[in-house]
Amino acid sequence: MVQPKFRSRSYRRVYRRLPTGKVALKFERRRTSKPQCKDCGKILSGVAYGKKSILKKLSKTQKRPERPYGGVLCSPCTRKVIVMKARTMVMKNG
């Protein structure tokens, strides 16, 4: 019987070939999904993803870009939001 901690689906089941030639069932933590843009759903470039243990060791600047909406929106969507905010500011003041 498998250990109780491995019974949940937070661990994925992976079949690995051992040096003896047998195939064994191993349990690995699932990787996090690739980060996506909140608006268009495009995969974000410059944003780290992977196992939580690896992400914890990265600095804040390595995890996401240092710009407004970095790690949330892609570059084109960020540009659209900033332009829209600037336009609404001009309309309010003008």
Chimera marker file (.cmm) of the C-alpha trace (Angstrom):
<marker_set name="trace">
<marker id="1" x="0.000" y="0.000" z="0.000" r="1" g="1" b="0" radius="0.5"/>
<marker id="2" x="1.189" y="3.483" z="-0.795" r="1" g="1" b="0" radius="0.5"/>
<marker id="3" x="2.038" y="5.906" z="2.011" r="1" g="1" b="0" radius="0.5"/>
<marker id="4" x="-0.968" y="7.981" z="3.085" r="1" g="1" b="0" radius="0.5"/>
<marker id="5" x="0.715" y="11.291" z="2.176" r="1" g="1" b="0" radius="0.5"/>
<marker id="6" x="1.045" y="10.154" z="-1.458" r="1" g="1" b="0" radius="0.5"/>
<marker id="7" x="-2.627" y="9.191" z="-1.827" r="1" g="1" b="0" radius="0.5"/>
<marker id="8" x="-3.725" y="12.740" z="-2.601" r="1" g="1" b="0" radius="0.5"/>
<marker id="9" x="-3.568" y="14.048" z="-6.156" r="1" g="1" b="0" radius="0.5"/>
<marker id="10" x="-1.267" y="16.901" z="-5.148" r="1" g="1" b="0" radius="0.5"/>
<marker id="11" x="1.469" y="14.388" z="-5.982" r="1" g="1" b="0" radius="0.5"/>
<marker id="12" x="1.658" y="13.163" z="-9.569" r="1" g="1" b="0" radius="0.5"/>
<marker id="13" x="2.419" y="9.554" z="-10.361" r="1" g="1" b="0" radius="0.5"/>
<marker id="14" x="5.498" y="9.031" z="-12.538" r="1" g="1" b="0" radius="0.5"/>
<marker id="15" x="6.778" y="5.723" z="-13.823" r="1" g="1" b="0" radius="0.5"/>
<marker id="16" x="10.593" y="5.550" z="-13.783" r="1" g="1" b="0" radius="0.5"/>
<marker id="17" x="12.891" y="2.836" z="-15.042" r="1" g="1" b="0" radius="0.5"/>
<marker id="18" x="15.343" y="1.700" z="-12.377" r="1" g="1" b="0" radius="0.5"/>
<marker id="19" x="18.948" y="0.647" z="-13.070" r="1" g="1" b="0" radius="0.5"/>
<marker id="20" x="17.861" y="-2.978" z="-12.559" r="1" g="1" b="0" radius="0.5"/>
<marker id="21" x="15.472" y="-2.673" z="-15.522" r="1" g="1" b="0" radius="0.5"/>
<marker id="22" x="12.298" y="-2.694" z="-13.442" r="1" g="1" b="0" radius="0.5"/>
<marker id="23" x="9.771" y="0.096" z="-13.731" r="1" g="1" b="0" radius="0.5"/>
<marker id="24" x="8.846" y="1.726" z="-10.435" r="1" g="1" b="0" radius="0.5"/>
<marker id="25" x="6.120" y="4.169" z="-9.522" r="1" g="1" b="0" radius="0.5"/>
<marker id="26" x="7.492" y="7.419" z="-8.059" r="1" g="1" b="0" radius="0.5"/>
<marker id="27" x="5.537" y="10.328" z="-6.599" r="1" g="1" b="0" radius="0.5"/>
<marker id="28" x="6.542" y="13.890" z="-7.459" r="1" g="1" b="0" radius="0.5"/>
<marker id="29" x="5.102" y="17.244" z="-6.490" r="1" g="1" b="0" radius="0.5"/>
<marker id="30" x="3.202" y="18.857" z="-9.334" r="1" g="1" b="0" radius="0.5"/>
<marker id="31" x="4.754" y="21.839" z="-11.072" r="1" g="1" b="0" radius="0.5"/>
<marker id="32" x="2.919" y="25.117" z="-11.026" r="1" g="1" b="0" radius="0.5"/>
<marker id="33" x="1.278" y="26.178" z="-14.279" r="1" g="1" b="0" radius="0.5"/>
<marker id="34" x="2.810" y="28.857" z="-16.479" r="1" g="1" b="0" radius="0.5"/>
<marker id="35" x="1.729" y="32.359" z="-15.487" r="1" g="1" b="0" radius="0.5"/>
<marker id="36" x="-0.794" y="33.928" z="-17.852" r="1" g="1" b="0" radius="0.5"/>
<marker id="37" x="-1.898" y="37.465" z="-18.631" r="1" g="1" b="0" radius="0.5"/>
<marker id="38" x="-5.042" y="38.432" z="-16.741" r="1" g="1" b="0" radius="0.5"/>
<marker id="39" x="-6.664" y="40.066" z="-19.777" r="1" g="1" b="0" radius="0.5"/>
<marker id="40" x="-5.687" y="38.082" z="-22.884" r="1" g="1" b="0" radius="0.5"/>
<marker id="41" x="-4.466" y="34.795" z="-21.358" r="1" g="1" b="0" radius="0.5"/>
<marker id="42" x="-1.093" y="34.912" z="-23.148" r="1" g="1" b="0" radius="0.5"/>
<marker id="43" x="1.806" y="33.206" z="-21.325" r="1" g="1" b="0" radius="0.5"/>
<marker id="44" x="3.883" y="35.862" z="-19.570" r="1" g="1" b="0" radius="0.5"/>
<marker id="45" x="7.542" y="36.127" z="-20.496" r="1" g="1" b="0" radius="0.5"/>
<marker id="46" x="10.055" y="37.008" z="-17.811" r="1" g="1" b="0" radius="0.5"/>
<marker id="47" x="8.023" y="35.417" z="-15.012" r="1" g="1" b="0" radius="0.5"/>
<marker id="48" x="9.495" y="32.398" z="-13.274" r="1" g="1" b="0" radius="0.5"/>
<marker id="49" x="7.485" y="29.228" z="-12.737" r="1" g="1" b="0" radius="0.5"/>
<marker id="50" x="8.259" y="25.772" z="-11.396" r="1" g="1" b="0" radius="0.5"/>
<marker id="51" x="8.309" y="23.972" z="-8.091" r="1" g="1" b="0" radius="0.5"/>
<marker id="52" x="7.522" y="26.084" z="-5.043" r="1" g="1" b="0" radius="0.5"/>
<marker id="53" x="10.784" y="25.078" z="-3.386" r="1" g="1" b="0" radius="0.5"/>
<marker id="54" x="12.737" y="26.540" z="-6.319" r="1" g="1" b="0" radius="0.5"/>
<marker id="55" x="10.631" y="29.716" z="-6.542" r="1" g="1" b="0" radius="0.5"/>
<marker id="56" x="11.147" y="30.428" z="-2.834" r="1" g="1" b="0" radius="0.5"/>
<marker id="57" x="14.905" y="30.689" z="-3.374" r="1" g="1" b="0" radius="0.5"/>
<marker id="58" x="14.610" y="33.319" z="-6.137" r="1" g="1" b="0" radius="0.5"/>
<marker id="59" x="14.760" y="37.021" z="-5.363" r="1" g="1" b="0" radius="0.5"/>
<marker id="60" x="11.734" y="39.213" z="-5.979" r="1" g="1" b="0" radius="0.5"/>
<marker id="61" x="13.243" y="40.747" z="-9.133" r="1" g="1" b="0" radius="0.5"/>
<marker id="62" x="13.888" y="37.289" z="-10.608" r="1" g="1" b="0" radius="0.5"/>
<marker id="63" x="10.282" y="36.215" z="-10.093" r="1" g="1" b="0" radius="0.5"/>
<marker id="64" x="8.617" y="38.930" z="-12.183" r="1" g="1" b="0" radius="0.5"/>
<marker id="65" x="9.459" y="42.057" z="-14.244" r="1" g="1" b="0" radius="0.5"/>
<marker id="66" x="9.889" y="45.375" z="-12.453" r="1" g="1" b="0" radius="0.5"/>
<marker id="67" x="7.251" y="47.474" z="-14.182" r="1" g="1" b="0" radius="0.5"/>
<marker id="68" x="3.651" y="48.416" z="-13.456" r="1" g="1" b="0" radius="0.5"/>
<marker id="69" x="1.458" y="45.297" z="-13.603" r="1" g="1" b="0" radius="0.5"/>
<marker id="70" x="4.609" y="43.130" z="-13.849" r="1" g="1" b="0" radius="0.5"/>
<marker id="71" x="3.690" y="39.473" z="-13.463" r="1" g="1" b="0" radius="0.5"/>
<marker id="72" x="-0.009" y="40.233" z="-13.999" r="1" g="1" b="0" radius="0.5"/>
<marker id="73" x="-0.356" y="41.670" z="-17.507" r="1" g="1" b="0" radius="0.5"/>
<marker id="74" x="1.662" y="41.124" z="-20.681" r="1" g="1" b="0" radius="0.5"/>
<marker id="75" x="3.426" y="44.102" z="-22.306" r="1" g="1" b="0" radius="0.5"/>
<marker id="76" x="0.716" y="44.969" z="-24.886" r="1" g="1" b="0" radius="0.5"/>
<marker id="77" x="-2.083" y="44.791" z="-22.291" r="1" g="1" b="0" radius="0.5"/>
<marker id="78" x="-0.031" y="46.908" z="-19.863" r="1" g="1" b="0" radius="0.5"/>
<marker id="79" x="0.445" y="49.506" z="-22.597" r="1" g="1" b="0" radius="0.5"/>
<marker id="80" x="-3.330" y="49.570" z="-23.259" r="1" g="1" b="0" radius="0.5"/>
<marker id="81" x="-4.156" y="50.042" z="-19.563" r="1" g="1" b="0" radius="0.5"/>
<marker id="82" x="-1.642" y="52.860" z="-19.122" r="1" g="1" b="0" radius="0.5"/>
<marker id="83" x="-2.899" y="54.662" z="-22.256" r="1" g="1" b="0" radius="0.5"/>
<marker id="84" x="-6.527" y="54.309" z="-21.094" r="1" g="1" b="0" radius="0.5"/>
<marker id="85" x="-5.641" y="55.724" z="-17.651" r="1" g="1" b="0" radius="0.5"/>
<marker id="86" x="-3.800" y="58.644" z="-19.243" r="1" g="1" b="0" radius="0.5"/>
<marker id="87" x="-6.790" y="59.366" z="-21.490" r="1" g="1" b="0" radius="0.5"/>
<marker id="88" x="-9.240" y="59.346" z="-18.587" r="1" g="1" b="0" radius="0.5"/>
<marker id="89" x="-6.948" y="61.694" z="-16.630" r="1" g="1" b="0" radius="0.5"/>
<marker id="90" x="-6.877" y="64.131" z="-19.573" r="1" g="1" b="0" radius="0.5"/>
<marker id="91" x="-10.677" y="63.976" z="-19.904" r="1" g="1" b="0" radius="0.5"/>
<marker id="92" x="-11.188" y="64.622" z="-16.159" r="1" g="1" b="0" radius="0.5"/>
<marker id="93" x="-8.747" y="67.552" z="-16.042" r="1" g="1" b="0" radius="0.5"/>
<marker id="94" x="-9.640" y="69.028" z="-19.441" r="1" g="1" b="0" radius="0.5"/>
<link id1="1" id2="2" r="1" g="1" b="0" radius="0.2"/>
<link id1="2" id2="3" r="1" g="1" b="0" radius="0.2"/>
<link id1="3" id2="4" r="1" g="1" b="0" radius="0.2"/>
<link id1="4" id2="5" r="1" g="1" b="0" radius="0.2"/>
<link id1="5" id2="6" r="1" g="1" b="0" radius="0.2"/>
<link id1="6" id2="7" r="1" g="1" b="0" radius="0.2"/>
<link id1="7" id2="8" r="1" g="1" b="0" radius="0.2"/>
<link id1="8" id2="9" r="1" g="1" b="0" radius="0.2"/>
<link id1="9" id2="10" r="1" g="1" b="0" radius="0.2"/>
<link id1="10" id2="11" r="1" g="1" b="0" radius="0.2"/>
<link id1="11" id2="12" r="1" g="1" b="0" radius="0.2"/>
<link id1="12" id2="13" r="1" g="1" b="0" radius="0.2"/>
<link id1="13" id2="14" r="1" g="1" b="0" radius="0.2"/>
<link id1="14" id2="15" r="1" g="1" b="0" radius="0.2"/>
<link id1="15" id2="16" r="1" g="1" b="0" radius="0.2"/>
<link id1="16" id2="17" r="1" g="1" b="0" radius="0.2"/>
<link id1="17" id2="18" r="1" g="1" b="0" radius="0.2"/>
<link id1="18" id2="19" r="1" g="1" b="0" radius="0.2"/>
<link id1="19" id2="20" r="1" g="1" b="0" radius="0.2"/>
<link id1="20" id2="21" r="1" g="1" b="0" radius="0.2"/>
<link id1="21" id2="22" r="1" g="1" b="0" radius="0.2"/>
<link id1="22" id2="23" r="1" g="1" b="0" radius="0.2"/>
<link id1="23" id2="24" r="1" g="1" b="0" radius="0.2"/>
<link id1="24" id2="25" r="1" g="1" b="0" radius="0.2"/>
<link id1="25" id2="26" r="1" g="1" b="0" radius="0.2"/>
<link id1="26" id2="27" r="1" g="1" b="0" radius="0.2"/>
<link id1="27" id2="28" r="1" g="1" b="0" radius="0.2"/>
<link id1="28" id2="29" r="1" g="1" b="0" radius="0.2"/>
<link id1="29" id2="30" r="1" g="1" b="0" radius="0.2"/>
<link id1="30" id2="31" r="1" g="1" b="0" radius="0.2"/>
<link id1="31" id2="32" r="1" g="1" b="0" radius="0.2"/>
<link id1="32" id2="33" r="1" g="1" b="0" radius="0.2"/>
<link id1="33" id2="34" r="1" g="1" b="0" radius="0.2"/>
<link id1="34" id2="35" r="1" g="1" b="0" radius="0.2"/>
<link id1="35" id2="36" r="1" g="1" b="0" radius="0.2"/>
<link id1="36" id2="37" r="1" g="1" b="0" radius="0.2"/>
<link id1="37" id2="38" r="1" g="1" b="0" radius="0.2"/>
<link id1="38" id2="39" r="1" g="1" b="0" radius="0.2"/>
<link id1="39" id2="40" r="1" g="1" b="0" radius="0.2"/>
<link id1="40" id2="41" r="1" g="1" b="0" radius="0.2"/>
<link id1="41" id2="42" r="1" g="1" b="0" radius="0.2"/>
<link id1="42" id2="43" r="1" g="1" b="0" radius="0.2"/>
<link id1="43" id2="44" r="1" g="1" b="0" radius="0.2"/>
<link id1="44" id2="45" r="1" g="1" b="0" radius="0.2"/>
<link id1="45" id2="46" r="1" g="1" b="0" radius="0.2"/>
<link id1="46" id2="47" r="1" g="1" b="0" radius="0.2"/>
<link id1="47" id2="48" r="1" g="1" b="0" radius="0.2"/>
<link id1="48" id2="49" r="1" g="1" b="0" radius="0.2"/>
<link id1="49" id2="50" r="1" g="1" b="0" radius="0.2"/>
<link id1="50" id2="51" r="1" g="1" b="0" radius="0.2"/>
<link id1="51" id2="52" r="1" g="1" b="0" radius="0.2"/>
<link id1="52" id2="53" r="1" g="1" b="0" radius="0.2"/>
<link id1="53" id2="54" r="1" g="1" b="0" radius="0.2"/>
<link id1="54" id2="55" r="1" g="1" b="0" radius="0.2"/>
<link id1="55" id2="56" r="1" g="1" b="0" radius="0.2"/>
<link id1="56" id2="57" r="1" g="1" b="0" radius="0.2"/>
<link id1="57" id2="58" r="1" g="1" b="0" radius="0.2"/>
<link id1="58" id2="59" r="1" g="1" b="0" radius="0.2"/>
<link id1="59" id2="60" r="1" g="1" b="0" radius="0.2"/>
<link id1="60" id2="61" r="1" g="1" b="0" radius="0.2"/>
<link id1="61" id2="62" r="1" g="1" b="0" radius="0.2"/>
<link id1="62" id2="63" r="1" g="1" b="0" radius="0.2"/>
<link id1="63" id2="64" r="1" g="1" b="0" radius="0.2"/>
<link id1="64" id2="65" r="1" g="1" b="0" radius="0.2"/>
<link id1="65" id2="66" r="1" g="1" b="0" radius="0.2"/>
<link id1="66" id2="67" r="1" g="1" b="0" radius="0.2"/>
<link id1="67" id2="68" r="1" g="1" b="0" radius="0.2"/>
<link id1="68" id2="69" r="1" g="1" b="0" radius="0.2"/>
<link id1="69" id2="70" r="1" g="1" b="0" radius="0.2"/>
<link id1="70" id2="71" r="1" g="1" b="0" radius="0.2"/>
<link id1="71" id2="72" r="1" g="1" b="0" radius="0.2"/>
<link id1="72" id2="73" r="1" g="1" b="0" radius="0.2"/>
<link id1="73" id2="74" r="1" g="1" b="0" radius="0.2"/>
<link id1="74" id2="75" r="1" g="1" b="0" radius="0.2"/>
<link id1="75" id2="76" r="1" g="1" b="0" radius="0.2"/>
<link id1="76" id2="77" r="1" g="1" b="0" radius="0.2"/>
<link id1="77" id2="78" r="1" g="1" b="0" radius="0.2"/>
<link id1="78" id2="79" r="1" g="1" b="0" radius="0.2"/>
<link id1="79" id2="80" r="1" g="1" b="0" radius="0.2"/>
<link id1="80" id2="81" r="1" g="1" b="0" radius="0.2"/>
<link id1="81" id2="82" r="1" g="1" b="0" radius="0.2"/>
<link id1="82" id2="83" r="1" g="1" b="0" radius="0.2"/>
<link id1="83" id2="84" r="1" g="1" b="0" radius="0.2"/>
<link id1="84" id2="85" r="1" g="1" b="0" radius="0.2"/>
<link id1="85" id2="86" r="1" g="1" b="0" radius="0.2"/>
<link id1="86" id2="87" r="1" g="1" b="0" radius="0.2"/>
<link id1="87" id2="88" r="1" g="1" b="0" radius="0.2"/>
<link id1="88" id2="89" r="1" g="1" b="0" radius="0.2"/>
<link id1="89" id2="90" r="1" g="1" b="0" radius="0.2"/>
<link id1="90" id2="91" r="1" g="1" b="0" radius="0.2"/>
<link id1="91" id2="92" r="1" g="1" b="0" radius="0.2"/>
<link id1="92" id2="93" r="1" g="1" b="0" radius="0.2"/>
<link id1="93" id2="94" r="1" g="1" b="0" radius="0.2"/>
</marker_set>
